[in-house]
Amino acid sequence: MSNVEHLALLNQNPLRWVEWRAKNLHIEPNLSAANLIEANLQGINFQQTNLKGANLSHANLSHANLQQAELVNAQLIKANLREANLFEANLIGSSLRGADFRQANLIATNLIGTDLSKSDLRGANLGEAKLRRTKLCQAELITVNLIGADLSHANLYEAELIGAYLYRVNFHQANLREAHLSRAYLLSADLSEADLRRADFRWADFRWANLSSANLTQANLRGANLKNANLSGTNLTQTNLRGAIMPDGIIYS
């Protein structure tokens, strides 16, 4: 349960909260299980705050500082987290469906098992983020930085990853069916045993990527660069490889 005094301070006046936090740097606020639905928390300092199980659905957390905050099993459905700082925050099991994370800092954030379906992550930085078993169905990830992130067993059905930076990303056994990854940078990415059926990889860069035992049935790899990629056991049934550079450097015609 939330600390009654901490919750009262927050509800009184945002300025009082700012003053209190500045004077009590050694205290980690406890707002666990707090009801903050539709709250206006723009620019709030929630660094290292305990928000486990809190309900922040539809709340305005744009520009908020949530660095190293505890948000395990929190509700952030359709919350506004635009340009928020969630560096190393813990959001395991949280519901983030339809949330706005545009330009947010999610570097090294723990998002294991979260629901990010239909969320907007355009321009966000998810470098080294933990996204195992995360739901990202129909999420907007255009030009997102996911370098070094772990998306093993994640569900990215129909996700938009056009031009995304996916260097060394772990997509082992991930679901990328019908996802859009044209011109994505997948250098040294691990897509082993991934479901890539009907995905759009036109002009994507797969150099040194691991596609062993992946399913690329009816996928579009027109113009993709597969030089030095591992295609052992890969299912290429009805795959469009026109103009693609194959692992041996030969252009497929």
N, C-alpha and C positions, 0 to 999 in steps of 0.2 A: 504493500500500500504506500501511497505518497506520504511524504512528510507534510503534515498539515500546515506548518509555518511556511515551508517552501512554496506550496501551492497557493497559499493566501498572498504571499508576496508577488507571485506572478500575476494573479488575478487583480490585484490592486491597481498596479500601474507599471507599465514596462520600464519606466525610468527608475522606479524603486528597485526593480530586479537588477538593472544594470549597476546601480550604486552598490547594492548588496553584494553582488558577485565581485566587484572591484575591491571591496573591503574584506572579503572572505575567500581568498584564493585557495585556501587549504581545504575548503568544504566542497564535497561533490554533491550537488543537489539531487534529491530523490523525488522524482515525479512519476514513479512507476504506477501503472494502471490509471493515470490521470485522464479525465475526460476533457480533451482540448479540441473537440470537433469544431471546425470552422473558426478557430481562434486566429487572431491576427498577431503573428509572431515574427513579422518581417525583421530581419537583422538581429534576432535574439541571440544571446550567448548561451548555448546549451552544451558548451564544451565539457566533456567528461560527465555529463548529466545522466542519471539513471532514468530512462524513459521506457523501461521494460513493460510491455503490455499496454502502453498508453494508446489512447485513441486520438490520432491527429488527422483523421480523415477530413479532407476539404480545408485543412488549415493552410494559412499563408506563412511559409517558412523560407521565402525567398531571401537570399543573402544571409541566411542564418549560419551561425557557427555551431556545427554538430560534430566537431572533431573529437574522435574517440568516445562518442556518446554510446550508451547502451540502449539499443532499440529492439532488442529481441522480442519477437512476437507482437510488435507494435502494429497498429492500423494506420496506414498513411494513404488510404485510397483517395485518388484524385487530389492529393496534396500538392501545393506549389512549393517546390524546392529549387526553383531556378537560381542558379549561381550560388547555391548553398555549399558550404564546406563540410563534407562528410569523410574527411581523411581518417582512415583506420576506424571508422565507426562500425559497430556490430549490429547488423540487422537480420540475423538468422531467423528464418521463419516468418518474417514480416510480410504484410500484404501492402503492396505498392502499386496496385493495379490502377492504370490511368494517371499515375503521378507525373508531374512535370519536373524533369531533372535537367533541363537545357542548361548547358555551360556549367554544370555542377562539378565539384571536385570529389570524385569517388575513388581516388587512388588508394589501393590496398584495403578497400572497404570489404567487410565480410557480408556477402549477400547470399550465402548458401541457403538453398531451399526457399527463397523468397518468390513472391508472385509479382513480376514486373510486366505482366501482359498489358499491351496497349499503352505502355508508358512512353513518354517522350524524352529520349536521352541524347538528342542531337547536340553535338559539340561538347558533350561531357567527357571527362577524363576518367577512364576506368582501368588505367594501367595497374597491373598486378592485382586486380580485384578478384575475390573469391566468389565464383558464380556457379559452383557445382549444384546440379539438380534445380537450377533456377528456371522459372517459367518466363520466357520473353516472347511469347506468341504475339505476333503483329506489333511488336515494339519498334519504335523509331530510333535507329542507331546509325543514321547516315553520318559518315565521316568521323565516327566516334573513335577515340583512342582506347583500344583494349590490349595493348601490347603486354604480353606476359600474363594475361588473365587466364583463370581456370574456368572453362565452361564445359567441362566433362559432364555428360549425362544431362545437359541443359536442353530445354525445349524452346527452339527458336523458329517454330513453324510460322511461315509467312513474315518473318522479321525483315526489316529494311536495314541492310548493312552496306549500302552503296558507298564505295570509296572509303570504307572503314579500315583502320590500321590494326591488323590482326597478326602482327609479327610474334611468333612463338606462342600463339594462343593454343590452349589445350581444348580441342573439340572432340575428344575421344568419346565415341558412342553418343554424341549429341544429335538432336533432331533438327535438321536444317531444311526440311522438306518445303519446297516452294518459296524459300527465302530468296531475297534479292541481294546479291553480293557483287554486282558488276563493278569492275575496276577496284575491287578490294585488294589490300596488300596482305597476302597470306604466307609470306616468306617463313619457312621453317615451322609452319603451323602443324599441329597434330590433329588430323581428321580421320584417324584410323577407326574403322568400324562405324563411322558416322552415317546417318541417313540423309543423303543429299539428293534424293529423288526430286526431279523437276525444279531444282534450284537454278538460279540465274547467276552464272559465274563469268559472263562475257568480259573479256579483257582483264580478268583477275590475274594476280601474280602469285603463282604456286611454287616458285623456285624452292627446292629443298624441302617441300612440304611432304608430310607422311599421309598418304591416302590409301594405305594398305587396308584391304577388306572393306573399304567404303562402298556405299551404294550410290552410284551416279546415274541410275536409270533415268533416261529422258532429261537429264540435266543439260544446260546450255553452257558450253565452255568455248564458244567461238572466240578465237583470238587470244585465249588464255596462255600464260607462260608456265609450262609444266617442266621446265628444264631441271634435271636432277631430282625431280619428285619421285616418290616411291609409290608405284601403282600396282604393287604385287597383290593379287587377289581382288583387285578393284572391279566392281561391276560397272561396265561401260555400255550396257544394253541401250541402244537407241540414243546414246549420248552425242550431242552436237559438238564435234571437235574441229570443225572447219577453221583453218587458219591458226590452229593452236600450235604452240611450240612444244613438242613432245620431250620426254625425259632425255632422249639422246640428242636433242637439239634440232631434230628434223621437223620441218613445218608440215602439219597434217593437211592433206588436200582432199 
